[in-house]
Amino acid sequence: MNFARSLSNWRKYRQTINELGRMSDRELRDLGIGREDIRRVARDAIAG
């Protein structure tokens, strides 16, 4: 079960990074996210 959860979290992390990475700087700014914040936002997505 722990492996399955880890794999799921990793997939969610990668998906978040990919989706945010495809956004323009303006779209990210509208969300209050800087391009340098993408990894942190992805980590927060799997933590909460």
Predicted model as a PDB file, atoms N, CA, C, CB and O in Angstrom, pLDDT in the B-factor column:
MODEL        1                                                                  
ATOM      1  N   MET A   1       0.827  -1.201   0.000  1.00 66.00           N  
ATOM      2  CA  MET A   1       0.000   0.000   0.000  1.00 66.00           C  
ATOM      3  C   MET A   1       0.864   1.255   0.000  1.00 66.00           C  
ATOM      4  CB  MET A   1      -0.937   0.004   1.209  1.00 66.00           C  
ATOM      5  O   MET A   1       0.546   2.220  -0.695  1.00 66.00           O  
ATOM      6  N   ASN A   2       1.933   1.258   0.755  1.00 94.00           N  
ATOM      7  CA  ASN A   2       2.815   2.415   0.826  1.00 94.00           C  
ATOM      8  C   ASN A   2       3.448   2.710  -0.535  1.00 94.00           C  
ATOM      9  CB  ASN A   2       3.904   2.189   1.878  1.00 94.00           C  
ATOM     10  O   ASN A   2       3.584   3.871  -0.920  1.00 94.00           O  
ATOM     11  N   PHE A   3       3.836   1.655  -1.264  1.00 94.00           N  
ATOM     12  CA  PHE A   3       4.408   1.841  -2.597  1.00 94.00           C  
ATOM     13  C   PHE A   3       3.377   2.468  -3.531  1.00 94.00           C  
ATOM     14  CB  PHE A   3       4.903   0.495  -3.170  1.00 94.00           C  
ATOM     15  O   PHE A   3       3.695   3.381  -4.293  1.00 94.00           O  
ATOM     16  N   ALA A   4       2.145   1.976  -3.469  1.00 94.00           N  
ATOM     17  CA  ALA A   4       1.084   2.506  -4.319  1.00 94.00           C  
ATOM     18  C   ALA A   4       0.836   3.982  -4.009  1.00 94.00           C  
ATOM     19  CB  ALA A   4      -0.210   1.695  -4.134  1.00 94.00           C  
ATOM     20  O   ALA A   4       0.629   4.778  -4.925  1.00 94.00           O  
ATOM     21  N   ARG A   5       0.853   4.348  -2.749  1.00 93.00           N  
ATOM     22  CA  ARG A   5       0.656   5.746  -2.361  1.00 93.00           C  
ATOM     23  C   ARG A   5       1.813   6.608  -2.857  1.00 93.00           C  
ATOM     24  CB  ARG A   5       0.519   5.869  -0.831  1.00 93.00           C  
ATOM     25  O   ARG A   5       1.601   7.717  -3.348  1.00 93.00           O  
ATOM     26  N   SER A   6       3.024   6.100  -2.729  1.00 95.00           N  
ATOM     27  CA  SER A   6       4.192   6.845  -3.197  1.00 95.00           C  
ATOM     28  C   SER A   6       4.128   7.060  -4.707  1.00 95.00           C  
ATOM     29  CB  SER A   6       5.487   6.108  -2.821  1.00 95.00           C  
ATOM     30  O   SER A   6       4.427   8.148  -5.198  1.00 95.00           O  
ATOM     31  N   LEU A   7       3.740   6.028  -5.433  1.00 95.00           N  
ATOM     32  CA  LEU A   7       3.629   6.138  -6.879  1.00 95.00           C  
ATOM     33  C   LEU A   7       2.545   7.143  -7.265  1.00 95.00           C  
ATOM     34  CB  LEU A   7       3.331   4.769  -7.496  1.00 95.00           C  
ATOM     35  O   LEU A   7       2.727   7.945  -8.181  1.00 95.00           O  
ATOM     36  N   SER A   8       1.435   7.092  -6.568  1.00 95.00           N  
ATOM     37  CA  SER A   8       0.344   8.032  -6.828  1.00 95.00           C  
ATOM     38  C   SER A   8       0.787   9.465  -6.552  1.00 95.00           C  
ATOM     39  CB  SER A   8      -0.883   7.682  -5.972  1.00 95.00           C  
ATOM     40  O   SER A   8       0.492  10.368  -7.335  1.00 95.00           O  
ATOM     41  N   ASN A   9       1.486   9.674  -5.456  1.00 96.00           N  
ATOM     42  CA  ASN A   9       1.985  11.012  -5.118  1.00 96.00           C  
ATOM     43  C   ASN A   9       2.970  11.509  -6.163  1.00 96.00           C  
ATOM     44  CB  ASN A   9       2.647  11.005  -3.738  1.00 96.00           C  
ATOM     45  O   ASN A   9       2.929  12.676  -6.550  1.00 96.00           O  
ATOM     46  N   TRP A  10       3.859  10.629  -6.622  1.00 97.00           N  
ATOM     47  CA  TRP A  10       4.842  11.011  -7.632  1.00 97.00           C  
ATOM     48  C   TRP A  10       4.135  11.422  -8.929  1.00 97.00           C  
ATOM     49  CB  TRP A  10       5.829   9.847  -7.897  1.00 97.00           C  
ATOM     50  O   TRP A  10       4.503  12.416  -9.556  1.00 97.00           O  
ATOM     51  N   ARG A  11       3.127  10.655  -9.319  1.00 97.00           N  
ATOM     52  CA  ARG A  11       2.372  10.984 -10.542  1.00 97.00           C  
ATOM     53  C   ARG A  11       1.663  12.327 -10.410  1.00 97.00           C  
ATOM     54  CB  ARG A  11       1.345   9.881 -10.854  1.00 97.00           C  
ATOM     55  O   ARG A  11       1.660  13.130 -11.343  1.00 97.00           O  
ATOM     56  N   LYS A  12       1.064  12.564  -9.247  1.00 96.00           N  
ATOM     57  CA  LYS A  12       0.380  13.830  -9.015  1.00 96.00           C  
ATOM     58  C   LYS A  12       1.377  14.990  -9.048  1.00 96.00           C  
ATOM     59  CB  LYS A  12      -0.366  13.800  -7.667  1.00 96.00           C  
ATOM     60  O   LYS A  12       1.079  16.047  -9.606  1.00 96.00           O  
ATOM     61  N   TYR A  13       2.545  14.802  -8.462  1.00 97.00           N  
ATOM     62  CA  TYR A  13       3.611  15.806  -8.457  1.00 97.00           C  
ATOM     63  C   TYR A  13       4.025  16.135  -9.891  1.00 97.00           C  
ATOM     64  CB  TYR A  13       4.831  15.307  -7.642  1.00 97.00           C  
ATOM     65  O   TYR A  13       4.086  17.305 -10.268  1.00 97.00           O  
ATOM     66  N   ARG A  14       4.310  15.107 -10.687  1.00 98.00           N  
ATOM     67  CA  ARG A  14       4.740  15.297 -12.072  1.00 98.00           C  
ATOM     68  C   ARG A  14       3.640  15.954 -12.912  1.00 98.00           C  
ATOM     69  CB  ARG A  14       5.142  13.951 -12.692  1.00 98.00           C  
ATOM     70  O   ARG A  14       3.926  16.823 -13.735  1.00 98.00           O  
ATOM     71  N   GLN A  15       2.400  15.548 -12.711  1.00 97.00           N  
ATOM     72  CA  GLN A  15       1.286  16.120 -13.457  1.00 97.00           C  
ATOM     73  C   GLN A  15       1.144  17.605 -13.144  1.00 97.00           C  
ATOM     74  CB  GLN A  15      -0.020  15.378 -13.133  1.00 97.00           C  
ATOM     75  O   GLN A  15       0.925  18.417 -14.043  1.00 97.00           O  
ATOM     76  N   THR A  16       1.268  17.951 -11.874  1.00 97.00           N  
ATOM     77  CA  THR A  16       1.166  19.355 -11.467  1.00 97.00           C  
ATOM     78  C   THR A  16       2.278  20.178 -12.104  1.00 97.00           C  
ATOM     79  CB  THR A  16       1.223  19.482  -9.932  1.00 97.00           C  
ATOM     80  O   THR A  16       2.031  21.263 -12.630  1.00 97.00           O  
ATOM     81  N   ILE A  17       3.503  19.662 -12.057  1.00 98.00           N  
ATOM     82  CA  ILE A  17       4.636  20.363 -12.671  1.00 98.00           C  
ATOM     83  C   ILE A  17       4.411  20.530 -14.171  1.00 98.00           C  
ATOM     84  CB  ILE A  17       5.954  19.599 -12.411  1.00 98.00           C  
ATOM     85  O   ILE A  17       4.656  21.605 -14.718  1.00 98.00           O  
ATOM     86  N   ASN A  18       3.950  19.484 -14.834  1.00 98.00           N  
ATOM     87  CA  ASN A  18       3.735  19.562 -16.282  1.00 98.00           C  
ATOM     88  C   ASN A  18       2.641  20.565 -16.637  1.00 98.00           C  
ATOM     89  CB  ASN A  18       3.375  18.186 -16.837  1.00 98.00           C  
ATOM     90  O   ASN A  18       2.800  21.357 -17.566  1.00 98.00           O  
ATOM     91  N   GLU A  19       1.541  20.532 -15.906  1.00 97.00           N  
ATOM     92  CA  GLU A  19       0.439  21.447 -16.205  1.00 97.00           C  
ATOM     93  C   GLU A  19       0.832  22.904 -15.957  1.00 97.00           C  
ATOM     94  CB  GLU A  19      -0.786  21.089 -15.362  1.00 97.00           C  
ATOM     95  O   GLU A  19       0.557  23.775 -16.782  1.00 97.00           O  
ATOM     96  N   LEU A  20       1.467  23.159 -14.831  1.00 98.00           N  
ATOM     97  CA  LEU A  20       1.879  24.530 -14.540  1.00 98.00           C  
ATOM     98  C   LEU A  20       2.987  24.981 -15.487  1.00 98.00           C  
ATOM     99  CB  LEU A  20       2.347  24.649 -13.085  1.00 98.00           C  
ATOM    100  O   LEU A  20       3.045  26.151 -15.865  1.00 98.00           O  
ATOM    101  N   GLY A  21       3.859  24.064 -15.867  1.00 98.00           N  
ATOM    102  CA  GLY A  21       4.951  24.396 -16.779  1.00 98.00           C  
ATOM    103  C   GLY A  21       4.468  24.793 -18.165  1.00 98.00           C  
ATOM    104  O   GLY A  21       5.149  25.542 -18.865  1.00 98.00           O  
ATOM    105  N   ARG A  22       3.312  24.308 -18.567  1.00 98.00           N  
ATOM    106  CA  ARG A  22       2.754  24.660 -19.876  1.00 98.00           C  
ATOM    107  C   ARG A  22       2.071  26.025 -19.872  1.00 98.00           C  
ATOM    108  CB  ARG A  22       1.764  23.599 -20.319  1.00 98.00           C  
ATOM    109  O   ARG A  22       1.778  26.579 -20.931  1.00 98.00           O  
ATOM    110  N   MET A  23       1.821  26.557 -18.704  1.00 98.00           N  
ATOM    111  CA  MET A  23       1.148  27.861 -18.612  1.00 98.00           C  
ATOM    112  C   MET A  23       2.126  28.991 -18.915  1.00 98.00           C  
ATOM    113  CB  MET A  23       0.529  28.058 -17.210  1.00 98.00           C  
ATOM    114  O   MET A  23       3.333  28.877 -18.701  1.00 98.00           O  
ATOM    115  N   SER A  24       1.564  30.077 -19.417  1.00 97.00           N  
ATOM    116  CA  SER A  24       2.384  31.269 -19.665  1.00 97.00           C  
ATOM    117  C   SER A  24       2.692  31.954 -18.332  1.00 97.00           C  
ATOM    118  CB  SER A  24       1.658  32.257 -20.641  1.00 97.00           C  
ATOM    119  O   SER A  24       2.056  31.691 -17.311  1.00 97.00           O  
ATOM    120  N   ASP A  25       3.678  32.832 -18.376  1.00 97.00           N  
ATOM    121  CA  ASP A  25       4.018  33.587 -17.163  1.00 97.00           C  
ATOM    122  C   ASP A  25       2.831  34.416 -16.693  1.00 97.00           C  
ATOM    123  CB  ASP A  25       5.232  34.500 -17.414  1.00 97.00           C  
ATOM    124  O   ASP A  25       2.617  34.577 -15.492  1.00 97.00           O  
ATOM    125  N   ARG A  26       2.064  34.938 -17.634  1.00 98.00           N  
ATOM    126  CA  ARG A  26       0.890  35.742 -17.261  1.00 98.00           C  
ATOM    127  C   ARG A  26      -0.163  34.887 -16.559  1.00 98.00           C  
ATOM    128  CB  ARG A  26       0.278  36.409 -18.506  1.00 98.00           C  
ATOM    129  O   ARG A  26      -0.737  35.311 -15.556  1.00 98.00           O  
ATOM    130  N   GLU A  27      -0.418  33.693 -17.077  1.00 98.00           N  
ATOM    131  CA  GLU A  27      -1.393  32.796 -16.443  1.00 98.00           C  
ATOM    132  C   GLU A  27      -0.942  32.424 -15.034  1.00 98.00           C  
ATOM    133  CB  GLU A  27      -1.590  31.520 -17.291  1.00 98.00           C  
ATOM    134  O   GLU A  27      -1.744  32.398 -14.101  1.00 98.00           O  
ATOM    135  N   LEU A  28       0.342  32.140 -14.894  1.00 98.00           N  
ATOM    136  CA  LEU A  28       0.872  31.812 -13.565  1.00 98.00           C  
ATOM    137  C   LEU A  28       0.734  32.999 -12.626  1.00 98.00           C  
ATOM    138  CB  LEU A  28       2.346  31.381 -13.658  1.00 98.00           C  
ATOM    139  O   LEU A  28       0.348  32.836 -11.469  1.00 98.00           O  
ATOM    140  N   ARG A  29       1.046  34.191 -13.119  1.00 97.00           N  
ATOM    141  CA  ARG A  29       0.920  35.400 -12.299  1.00 97.00           C  
ATOM    142  C   ARG A  29      -0.515  35.599 -11.849  1.00 97.00           C  
ATOM    143  CB  ARG A  29       1.404  36.632 -13.072  1.00 97.00           C  
ATOM    144  O   ARG A  29      -0.762  35.998 -10.712  1.00 97.00           O  
ATOM    145  N   ASP A  30      -1.472  35.319 -12.746  1.00 98.00           N  
ATOM    146  CA  ASP A  30      -2.886  35.440 -12.389  1.00 98.00           C  
ATOM    147  C   ASP A  30      -3.252  34.512 -11.234  1.00 98.00           C  
ATOM    148  CB  ASP A  30      -3.766  35.134 -13.601  1.00 98.00           C  
ATOM    149  O   ASP A  30      -4.145  34.814 -10.442  1.00 98.00           O  
ATOM    150  N   LEU A  31      -2.554  33.382 -11.147  1.00 97.00           N  
ATOM    151  CA  LEU A  31      -2.784  32.427 -10.059  1.00 97.00           C  
ATOM    152  C   LEU A  31      -1.956  32.750  -8.819  1.00 97.00           C  
ATOM    153  CB  LEU A  31      -2.467  31.019 -10.529  1.00 97.00           C  
ATOM    154  O   LEU A  31      -2.107  32.106  -7.781  1.00 97.00           O  
ATOM    155  N   GLY A  32      -1.087  33.743  -8.929  1.00 97.00           N  
ATOM    156  CA  GLY A  32      -0.229  34.111  -7.811  1.00 97.00           C  
ATOM    157  C   GLY A  32       0.970  33.200  -7.670  1.00 97.00           C  
ATOM    158  O   GLY A  32       1.520  33.044  -6.579  1.00 97.00           O  
ATOM    159  N   ILE A  33       1.376  32.596  -8.783  1.00 97.00           N  
ATOM    160  CA  ILE A  33       2.498  31.650  -8.780  1.00 97.00           C  
ATOM    161  C   ILE A  33       3.592  32.172  -9.701  1.00 97.00           C  
ATOM    162  CB  ILE A  33       2.038  30.225  -9.225  1.00 97.00           C  
ATOM    163  O   ILE A  33       3.318  32.566 -10.835  1.00 97.00           O  
ATOM    164  N   GLY A  34       4.810  32.175  -9.223  1.00 97.00           N  
ATOM    165  CA  GLY A  34       5.949  32.492 -10.082  1.00 97.00           C  
ATOM    166  C   GLY A  34       6.480  31.196 -10.666  1.00 97.00           C  
ATOM    167  O   GLY A  34       6.292  30.127 -10.085  1.00 97.00           O  
ATOM    168  N   ARG A  35       7.139  31.284 -11.804  1.00 97.00           N  
ATOM    169  CA  ARG A  35       7.686  30.077 -12.434  1.00 97.00           C  
ATOM    170  C   ARG A  35       8.630  29.342 -11.464  1.00 97.00           C  
ATOM    171  CB  ARG A  35       8.438  30.445 -13.747  1.00 97.00           C  
ATOM    172  O   ARG A  35       8.722  28.115 -11.488  1.00 97.00           O  
ATOM    173  N   GLU A  36       9.316  30.098 -10.625  1.00 97.00           N  
ATOM    174  CA  GLU A  36      10.236  29.487  -9.661  1.00 97.00           C  
ATOM    175  C   GLU A  36       9.504  28.769  -8.526  1.00 97.00           C  
ATOM    176  CB  GLU A  36      11.155  30.549  -9.080  1.00 97.00           C  
ATOM    177  O   GLU A  36      10.121  28.028  -7.761  1.00 97.00           O  
ATOM    178  N   ASP A  37       8.212  28.982  -8.417  1.00 97.00           N  
ATOM    179  CA  ASP A  37       7.413  28.373  -7.352  1.00 97.00           C  
ATOM    180  C   ASP A  37       6.744  27.058  -7.757  1.00 97.00           C  
ATOM    181  CB  ASP A  37       6.360  29.341  -6.903  1.00 97.00           C  
ATOM    182  O   ASP A  37       6.107  26.408  -6.927  1.00 97.00           O  
ATOM    183  N   ILE A  38       6.882  26.666  -9.009  1.00 98.00           N  
ATOM    184  CA  ILE A  38       6.145  25.506  -9.511  1.00 98.00           C  
ATOM    185  C   ILE A  38       6.446  24.248  -8.704  1.00 98.00           C  
ATOM    186  CB  ILE A  38       6.477  25.268 -10.976  1.00 98.00           C  
ATOM    187  O   ILE A  38       5.517  23.530  -8.334  1.00 98.00           O  
ATOM    188  N   ARG A  39       7.679  23.968  -8.427  1.00 97.00           N  
ATOM    189  CA  ARG A  39       8.030  22.737  -7.677  1.00 97.00           C  
ATOM    190  C   ARG A  39       7.460  22.771  -6.261  1.00 97.00           C  
ATOM    191  CB  ARG A  39       9.566  22.559  -7.614  1.00 97.00           C  
ATOM    192  O   ARG A  39       7.004  21.751  -5.743  1.00 97.00           O  
ATOM    193  N   ARG A  40       7.489  23.948  -5.643  1.00 97.00           N  
ATOM    194  CA  ARG A  40       6.929  24.062  -4.295  1.00 97.00           C  
ATOM    195  C   ARG A  40       5.424  23.820  -4.306  1.00 97.00           C  
ATOM    196  CB  ARG A  40       7.235  25.444  -3.703  1.00 97.00           C  
ATOM    197  O   ARG A  40       4.885  23.132  -3.439  1.00 97.00           O  
ATOM    198  N   VAL A  41       4.756  24.395  -5.302  1.00 97.00           N  
ATOM    199  CA  VAL A  41       3.307  24.210  -5.422  1.00 97.00           C  
ATOM    200  C   VAL A  41       3.007  22.730  -5.644  1.00 97.00           C  
ATOM    201  CB  VAL A  41       2.726  25.073  -6.587  1.00 97.00           C  
ATOM    202  O   VAL A  41       2.053  22.205  -5.071  1.00 97.00           O  
ATOM    203  N   ALA A  42       3.799  22.056  -6.460  1.00 97.00           N  
ATOM    204  CA  ALA A  42       3.589  20.626  -6.705  1.00 97.00           C  
ATOM    205  C   ALA A  42       3.805  19.816  -5.433  1.00 97.00           C  
ATOM    206  CB  ALA A  42       4.528  20.127  -7.812  1.00 97.00           C  
ATOM    207  O   ALA A  42       3.055  18.878  -5.163  1.00 97.00           O  
ATOM    208  N   ARG A  43       4.817  20.165  -4.653  1.00 97.00           N  
ATOM    209  CA  ARG A  43       5.047  19.468  -3.370  1.00 97.00           C  
ATOM    210  C   ARG A  43       3.877  19.700  -2.426  1.00 97.00           C  
ATOM    211  CB  ARG A  43       6.367  19.949  -2.707  1.00 97.00           C  
ATOM    212  O   ARG A  43       3.432  18.777  -1.743  1.00 97.00           O  
ATOM    213  N   ASP A  44       3.379  20.928  -2.388  1.00 96.00           N  
ATOM    214  CA  ASP A  44       2.241  21.245  -1.532  1.00 96.00           C  
ATOM    215  C   ASP A  44       0.994  20.473  -1.966  1.00 96.00           C  
ATOM    216  CB  ASP A  44       1.963  22.753  -1.553  1.00 96.00           C  
ATOM    217  O   ASP A  44       0.173  20.102  -1.128  1.00 96.00           O  
ATOM    218  N   ALA A  45       0.849  20.232  -3.263  1.00 93.00           N  
ATOM    219  CA  ALA A  45      -0.313  19.527  -3.784  1.00 93.00           C  
ATOM    220  C   ALA A  45      -0.377  18.090  -3.271  1.00 93.00           C  
ATOM    221  CB  ALA A  45      -0.291  19.536  -5.303  1.00 93.00           C  
ATOM    222  O   ALA A  45      -1.465  17.558  -3.051  1.00 93.00           O  
ATOM    223  N   ILE A  46       0.779  17.465  -3.081  1.00 93.00           N  
ATOM    224  CA  ILE A  46       0.759  16.072  -2.598  1.00 93.00           C  
ATOM    225  C   ILE A  46       0.784  16.002  -1.076  1.00 93.00           C  
ATOM    226  CB  ILE A  46       1.949  15.293  -3.167  1.00 93.00           C  
ATOM    227  O   ILE A  46       0.489  14.957  -0.496  1.00 93.00           O  
ATOM    228  N   ALA A  47       1.136  17.111  -0.428  1.00 91.00           N  
ATOM    229  CA  ALA A  47       1.205  17.127   1.023  1.00 91.00           C  
ATOM    230  C   ALA A  47      -0.171  17.338   1.645  1.00 91.00           C  
ATOM    231  CB  ALA A  47       2.161  18.209   1.491  1.00 91.00           C  
ATOM    232  O   ALA A  47      -0.431  16.893   2.763  1.00 91.00           O  
ATOM    233  N   GLY A  48      -1.033  18.009   0.925  1.00 75.00           N  
ATOM    234  CA  GLY A  48      -2.307  18.393   1.519  1.00 75.00           C  
ATOM    235  C   GLY A  48      -3.442  17.690   0.966  1.00 75.00           C  
ATOM    236  O   GLY A  48      -4.576  17.924   1.383  1.00 75.00           O  
TER     237      GLY A  48                                                      
ENDMDL                                                                          
END                                                                             
